[in-house]
Amino acid sequence: MPEAEKCPRCGEALVVHGSIFNAGFRPKGLKFFSLSFQLPEVPVPSEAAACAACGLVWTELNTATLQKKIHHLGNEEVKRQLGIGVNE
């Protein structure tokens, strides 16, 4: 029998899979104003998991898209914190 999936926060094996609707991730540390026509949100897939013990909900997104958004729209502090575009 395969080992049950465990919650990354509390370690309990009370994980259920489902969907998140109309989700996008907007990183903190974006510039308030940008001449870019791209939207600041990174699409989040609808597939997700949730822990029935602690309430954590998780999914994953495309890291290349996230880094691109931060590179083009991030303020200097968040770029420096993540090491994105600092040597350009």
Secondary structure, 3 states (H helix, E strand, C coil): CCCCCCCCCCCCCCEEEEECCCCEECCCCECCCCCCCCCCCEECCCEEEEECCCCCEECCCCHHHHHHHHHHHECHHHHHHHCCCCCC
